[in-house]
Amino acid sequence: MTRSQQPALTLFAIGMIGLGILALVYGDFAMGWQPVAPWVPGRTALAYVSGVIMLLGGIGLLFTATVTLSTRILFPYLILWALLKVPALIVAPQIEGVWLGFGELAVLLAGGWILFAKIAGIREGSILAFATGEKGIFIVRILFGVFLIPIGLAHLMYTKETVALVPAWLPYRTGWAYLTGAGQIACGLGVLFSIFPRVAATTETVMLSLFTLLVWGPAILAAPKTRLPWTAFFISWVITAAAWLVAQNIATKGSTEPEV
């Protein structure tokens, strides 16, 4: 990663560390964002293992000597995390909220995939070579763009729930719900169809940053001993960092390499 991309990498690492600490404190997965059925054998032990992977993987991203190994571990872990939402997609594909949940995890996976594509050091000829380099980044771009759309749609289809999350001091709260929903859909389409794709991805990053700070930051201050606000805050944090990593690695028009 270039020096200009280090802040996004660092924020991604901090988000993973935060989620790892929560998993170890509560002996559980990340609530609705990491759904594991209660009947799964050894569920609590698996939750602790998950916490250790996130904690150590996040710490490993912060050091040159361990960053490559950490990306190799976190990438399949994030794939598995996203796959936990697939059964819900199969059972209830008509429910937009299910697509919202998967979309959030797809953005998270996109960030981890960017790190894998750039840092993992997979040798040419490996079965994972397709996921690295410019080919891997192109796949990430499609993944990111496609699943921003259901995230935006959720704001429009669940307007009441979205408005409830808009800070009370903002005027026209319903308008903000519609604006952010339409904005996220526009960002996804911009990334997909190369309409100012870097601007679109950066705009999405800014919106996610505002959600993190204005929605979940105050929620923590209001109930600092409650689990949900902390979990939602770090989920939103790490998804924001993932979006930033994607934005920094989208090539601008007329270039084959991302600008740095």
N, C-alpha and C positions, 0 to 999 in steps of 0.2 A: 504494500500500500504506500502511496505517496504521503509526504508530510501533510499536505492539505486534507487528506482523507483520514488522518489519525483521530481528529475529534469525533467523527462519526463512529469509528471503530471503538474508541474509548467509551462512548455513550452506550453502544451496543453491549459492550462487555459489562458495564455497570448495571444495565438492565437485566442481563442474565444472572449476575451475582445477586441482585436484589430478589429475583424470583427464586433462586436457589436457597437463599436464606429463609424466605417465607416457607418453602417446602420443608425445610429442616425444622423450623420452629413449630409448624402446625402438623407435621407428619402427614401431609396430604398434597394432592396435586393442585394446580392453579385453577380450582373451581371450574366454572363453565368453559374456560379457555383451554383446559387440559383434561377433558372428561374421561375418567376411567370408572367403569361400573363398580358398584360396591361389592358385587359377587366375584370379582377377579381375585384369584388366589394370591395371597401375599401382597395385597394391595398397599398396605402401609409400608412394607419393606420396599416395594417398588417406588413409592413416593419418596422415600429417603434416598434411594439410588438416583432418582430423577433430580432431586435437590443437589446431590453431590456432583452430578454431571454438569448441571447449570452453574453451580458455584465454582468448581475447579475449571470448567471450560471458560467461564467468563474471566477468571483470574489469568488463565493461560493466554488469553487474547492480549493481555496488557504487556507481555514480555516477549522480546524477540526470540528467545531461545525456545519458547513453547507455543508461539502463535500458530505455527504450521500444524502441530499435533492437535491443538484445540480446534482449528477449523475442520480437520478431518473427523473429529469426534462429534462436534456440534452439528455438522451438516446432516448426517444420517439421523441424528437425534431429532432434529427439527422436521425432517421428513416423516418420521414416526409420529411426532406430535401432530402434524397436519392430518395424517391418516386416521387419527383417533376421531376426527370429525366426519370421515367418509360414511360410516354406518348411518349417521343421521341424515346425510344427503340421500342415501338410498331409500331410507324409510319414509322420509318426508321432504321430497324435492320441491314440493309446492309451497313450502314455508320459507319465506324470504329470510327470516331470522337465522335459519340454518346456514344459508349462503353467506350471511353477514359473518357468522362465526368462522366459517371456513375461509372467507376472504381475509379476515384479520390474520389468521395463521398463515395464509399464503403470502401476505406481505412480510411477515416475520421470516418465513422460509426464504423469501427472495433476498433478504439481507444476509442470512447465513450462507446462501448460495453464492452471492457476490464474493464473500470472503473466501469461500472454497475455490471459486473460479480464479481468484487473484493470488491466493496465498498457499493453497494446499500442496502445490508442487507435484502434481500427479504427472507421471512420466507419459510421454507419447506412446500410444499403443495400448495403454491401460483401458479397461472397459469403462472407466469413469472419465476418460479423456474428453468425451462429448460434453461433460458438465463444466469444463474449465475453459479458460481463454475467451476469445470473442464469441465463439459458438455458445458457450455456457452463459455468457452475459446476455446474448440475444434471447435465449430461452427465458432467462430471468425477467427480461423486459416484457415479454409476452405474459408471463405469469403475473407480474406486478400489475400491468395494465388491465388485464381481464378482470382480476378480482378486486380492483378498486371500484368497479361498477356496482356490484352488489352491496358494497359498503355504503356507497352514496345512495343507492335505492332505499336502503333501510331508513335513512333520514326522512325520505319522502313517504314511505309506507307506514312507518311508525312515528308519525309526527308528534303525537302526544308524548310518547316516551322520550323523544329527542328534545322536545321543548323543556321537559322536566330537568334535563341535564344542562340546559343553557343557563349561565349565571343570571340570577334574579335582577342584578343591577343593569343588565343590558336591555335596551329598549327593543321592541319588535322581536320578541323571542321566537315567535313562529316564523318570522321572516328569516332569522338566522338558521333555523332548522332547514328550511327549503334552500337557502343559499348555499349552505355547506354541502347538502346532499347533491345539488346540481353541480357544485364545484368539484366534488370528488368524481362524479361521473365524467365531467369534462376532462379532468386530469387523466383518468383512465383511458379515455378515447384519444387524448393527445399523445400519450405514451404509445398506445397501440398503433396509431396511424401516422406517427412521426410529425405531428403538428406541434412544433416547439416542444419536443418531448422532454428536454431537460428542464425547461421552464415549468412544464406540467408536473413533473416529478418533484421539483423543488417546491412548487406551490402546495402540493399534497403534504410534503414534509412540514411546511409552515402550519398548515391547518392542523395536522396531528399534534404538533408542538403546542398549539393553543389549546387543543382539547386536553392534553396532559396537564398543562399548567392551570387552566381556568376551570376545569371540571373536577379533576381528581385531586389536584393540590388542595383546594379548599375542602374537599370531602375528607381528606386526611386530617386537616386542622379541626374539622367539626367532630370527628370521631377517631382520634389517634389510636385507640385500642381496638378498633374494629378491623377485621381481616379484609373485608371486601375492598375498601378504598385503597389499601396498600397494594393488594393484588392487581386491581384495575390500573392503579398508577404505574406500576412497573411493567404491566403488559403494554399499556399505552406508550410508556417510555421506550421500551425495546422495539416496538413497532415503528415509532417515530425514527429511531436510529437506523432501523432497517431501510426505511424509505429514503433516508438521507444517503445511505450507502448506495442505493440504487440510483438516485439522482446524480451522484458524483460519477457514476460509471456508465452513463448513457452518452454515447458519442454524439457530438453535435453534427449538424448537416455538413456534408462535404469532408468529414473526417472519418477515419477508421478506428481511432483510439479516443477514449474519453479525455476531455480536457482536465488538467490538474492545476 
